[in-house]
């Protein structure tokens, strides 16, 4: 005969067996670990090596300095003329954006002297090279008049893969016939930023 006491013991035994089985299943687990890594690139560094120097300019006579520091138009003043040159250092195999802040005039007091950085068909006024010479290895002409130049692996592979390259910048000044005498100056700023 099944008594209430036997029924209680049987019920407790079944609950205990189910609980023990649940505990054994709940304790089954597994895991895996993934690592996290990052390669921090060298900070972009821009250094000015030479200034854009026109030397002597006479009223009414345009003067152009090429990327190779040659006087294309105007009267040469000896060894005083030079194109601006910058060195850009960065992490190899990385894209950078070059942007330029260029003056439209050089100034002397309140007087302005018009300056232009646009290439014409024969004169190259802006160039990239992977060696120090303006006619160096992997030279690439570009237009600084655009807002920026993005050096991608697709379009500028030599500069994408290089840890250092050079930016050359010439220009043209256009003095008026009655341009006041004076020493005219302006600032050219090259900014390089990781893309």
SULPE-V301861 format. One line per field, one symbol per residue. ss: DSSP state (A for helix, B for strand, O for the rest). psi: psi as a letter, one per 40 degrees, with the letter a starting at -180 (. if undefined). burial: b if it has 9 or more other C-alpha atoms within 8 Angstrom, else e. A space follows every 50 residues. Layout:
ss->???
psi->???
burial->???
This chain:
ss->OOOAAAAAAAAAAAAAAAAAAAAAAAOOOOOOOOOOOOOOOOOOBBBBBB OOBOOOOOOOOOBBBOOOOOBBBOOOOOOOOBOBBBBBBOOOOOOBBBBB BOOOBBBBOOBBBBBBOOOOOOOOOBBBBOOOOOOOOOOBBOOOOOOBBB BOOOOOAAAAAOOBBBBBBOBBBBOOOOOOOOOOBOOOBBBBBBO
psi->hhidddddddddddddddddddddddehiiiihiihihhhiiihhhhhdi ihheahhihehihhhideeihdiahifbediiiihihhiihifihihhih hhieiiihbeiihhiiehiaddhhehiiieididfaifihiihedidihh gidddfdddddieiiihihaihigiidfhiiihhiihhhhhhhh.
burial->eeeeeebeeeeeeeeeeeeeeeeeeeeeeeeeeeeeeeeeeeebbbebeb bbbbeebebbbbbbbbbbbbbbebeeeeeebbbbbbbbbbbebbbbbbbb eebebbbbeeebbbbebbbeeeebbbbbbbbeebebeebeeeebeeebbb bbbeebbbbbbbbbbbbbbbbbbbbbeebeeeebeeeeebbbeee
